[in-house]
């Protein structure tokens, strides 16, 4: 009788021979951000209810945990309401997954028609590359490097000044992107970091080819967001990104799945040539910050212009 180890090894070899990938924990359980978008954890944070030895809210110690929703559950508890401006709860069944189309928040106007890249164009002067592979597939924008090592940016044709931009994203782990605000044609912009790879950070603010950026001190009496992106990010699922930029001296706020992770002000306007408007862009990073056959996916891209 074969041991379990030898059976597992034979199964893995067979899968590889047939062209199937055998992946063992490609992503860390909870990657700790240390790069551009990292934030310190909130001081005095309490353990989350329902984890470890903590009874879930409304559950007395010693009582059995409630049945889980989905296949094999003995009940279908009511799903929690979505966070305002965020995504609904993670799909619990196969049907939920298939029917998960997301949605644009009230007050926003779509800037992607789901059919083609009308209203968008690829920069031919970006330092990450000029031939990135952006295309529309099944109502999504998908992008990756083309050729390997060469990224680039996809820009809106229209320029915006004060606005909020909303999008839903589903990247493959190991691939770096960014959301560019008030971008020039070459990609000089205030960037919301979307560095979905080891050591990366999501939801930070970075000056893409800008000089002199410096965060202004927090305003007195205004709470500073302390959430880590890993606390609100949903692995292997769709996630919403919402960013707001306003003022001649930019004030930028970022939300992931409806939870604010950044409230940042510059000390002056450091945009290229002092610009106070620009294009919106989505990035495929060049160089080694993307995996071969690794993709970023976007859907439900929309904007709300502000006074």
N, C-alpha and C positions, 0 to 999 in steps of 0.2 A: 504493500500500500504506500503510495507516494506521500511524502510529507506535504503539509500546507505550503511551505516555502517553495518546494519544487513545482507544485501545481501552479502557484501564482507566477513563478518565473516563466513557465511554459506558456501561460496565458498571455503574458506581456509580450513575449517574443512573437507569438502568433498574431497578436494585434498589430505589431509593427510591420510584420511581413505583409499584412493585408492593407497597409497604408493608414491605419488608425493611429492617433497620437495617444500615448500613455503618459499622462501628466501627473506629477506628484507635487501638489501644493505649489503652484507657480506663484501664488501671491502669499505674502505673509498674512497671518490671521488679522492683525491690525497694524499696518505699516505706520511707524512713527515718523512724522515729517521732520526733516532737518534742513530742507533746502529753502528756496526763495519764499515759499508761502507758509513757513512754519510759525506756530504761535505757542507760547507756553501754556501748559494746562492750567485750568482754573484752580486757584488755591482753595482749599477746604472743600473740594468736590466730594459729594457723598456717593457711595456705591449705588449702582442702579438697582431699582427694585426688581425682585424676581430672579436675580442672578446669584449664584453661589448659595450661601446659606440664608439669604434674605428672602422672606416670604413676599410674594407679589402683592401689590396693592389690593386690599380687600380680602386677603387670604390670611387666615389665622395660622400661627405656627403649629405644625403637626398635621395640618390638613393636606390632602393630596392636591397636586397642582391641577388646574382645569385642563380639560382635553384640548389638544391643539387642533386648529382649523386645518382643513385640507384632507388629503387622502389618509385614511386610517383613523381620523379623529372621530370622537363620539358626539360631536356637536359642532356647530358653526357659530362661534361667538361673534358678536357684532364687531366689525372692523373699526378701529379708532378713526376719528375724522382726520382728514388731511391737514397738515400744517398750512395756514393761509399762504398762498403763493407757492406752495410746494406741490409735490406729487402725491397722489393717493397712496394708500398702503401697498406694499409689495404684493404682486399677484400670488394668490395662494393655491390656485389650481391651474391645470393646463389650459382650460378655457379662458381663465383670467389672463394668462400670459399671452395667448393669441389675440385677445381683444384689447390688450393694453396699448392704446394709441396716444396716451398722454393728453395734453391740451394746452391751449394758450390762455393765460390769465385774462380776466376782464380788463378792458382798457388798452390792451396791446393790439398792434396791427402786424399781421404776418409779413415777413420779408423773404419767405421761401415758399414757392407754390407747390412743392412736393413732386414736381414733374421734371423740371430742368433747372439750370442755373441762371435763368433770366434775372437780371438785377444784380448779378455778381460777376466778378472777373478775377483772374489770377494775376498777381503782380509779376511783372517781368523785370523788376529791379530789386527784389528782396534778397538779402544776403543768405537766407536759408536755402534758397534754390528758386528756380523759375519754371520747373516742370512738374510740380506735385500732381499726384493723381487724385483729383476731386471729381466725383461723379454722383449721379442720383441713382439709387437702387431701392426699389420697393418703398418709395416715398421718403427715403432718408438721403442725406448727404453723407457719403463715405469718403474717407481720404487716407492716403498713405504715401510714403516716399516713392519717388520715381525719377531716376533710378535709385537704388539703395544708396542712402547717404544724402540724397537731395530732397529737401522739403520745400516749404514755401507757404504763402498765405493766400487765402481767398477773401477778397474785399467786396463790400457793397459798392454799387455804383454811386449811391447817394451819400452825401456827407451829413453828419449830425453834430449838434452842439451839446445841449443838455438833454439827456435821455436815459431811459432804462432799456436794457436789452435782456431778453429771456431766451433760453434754449434748453433743450433736453439732450443729454449726451450719454453715450455708452461706449467708452474706450476699452481697448484691450490693454491689460496690464503690461507695463514696460514701454509705454509710448507717451511722448511729451507733446503737449499742445499749449495753446494760449488763446485768450480772448482779447483782441486788441480794441482799444477805445480811442477815438479821435486819431486814427491812424493816417499817416501819409501814404502815398502810393508805394514807397519803398518799405513801409512797415515800421517807421518811427512812431512809437505810440506808448500810451499808458497801457500796460498789459495786466490782465487778471491771469495769474499763473494757473495752469492746468497740467502740472507736471506729474503725470500718473505713472511713476516709475520709482524704483528704490531711491530713497533719499530726497524725493521730490515733495512738493507741497501744492495744495489746491486752494485757490481763493486768496492768494497773496497779491500784492501790487508790486509791479516791477517796471522799470523804465527801459523799454526796448529801444536801444540806440538813442536814449535820452541821457543827458548829463545833469548832475546836480540834484537829483531827487532826494528829498529828505522829509520824513514824516513830521508834521507839525505836532506839538504836544497835544494830548487829549484836552478837550474843553472841560472846564470845571462843571461838575454835576452831570456830565453825560457819561453813562456807563460804556465801558470798552468791551466789545465782544471777546469772550474767552474760550469759545467752543473750538476744539480741534476739528479739522475737516473729517478726520477719521471717525468722529463721533456721530456724524450725520450722513456720511457717504454710504451708499448701498452697493456692495460688491455684486458683480455679475447682474446688474439691473440698470434701468434707466435712472438718471439723476438730473435734477433741474439746477441750472445755474442762472442767477439773475444778478446783473450788475447795474449800478446807477452812477453816472458821472454828471456833475453840474458845477457851475461857477467858472469864472475866468481863471481863478486859482483852483485847480480841480479838487473836488471832494468826491471820493469814490467809496461806495458801499457794495458789499458782495454778500449774497445769500446762496447757500447750497441746500436744496430741498426745503426751502422756506425758512431756514434757520440762518441768522446773520453770523458770518464768520469774520467780517472785516468792515471797519469804519475808519477810513484813512483820508487825511488831508495833506496836500503838498504845502510847502512853505512859500512857493511861488509857482508861476506857470513855467514848467520846463519842457513843454511840447516843442517839437522842431519848428523853428522860425516863429515861436510865440503863438502858434495856432490855437484858436479856441473852438475849433470844430475839426471834423475829420471823418474818416470812414470806419465802419465796423469790420473787423477781420477775424477769421478763424485760421489757426496755424497748424501745420505739420512741421515739427522741428527737424532741422537738418542734422547731419552728423550721426553720431552713435546713440542719440537719445530716442531711438525708435527701433523696434524689432522687425526683421524681415517678415512680411505677411501680417504685420500688426496694424490694426485699423483704429481710427476714430470714427464715430458715428454721431450725427446730429439730426435732430428733428424739431419741429415746432419752434422755429426761430422767429422771433417777433420783437418789435420795438414799441416803446411808448415815448413820444417826444414831450419834453417838459418846457415850461416857459423860460 
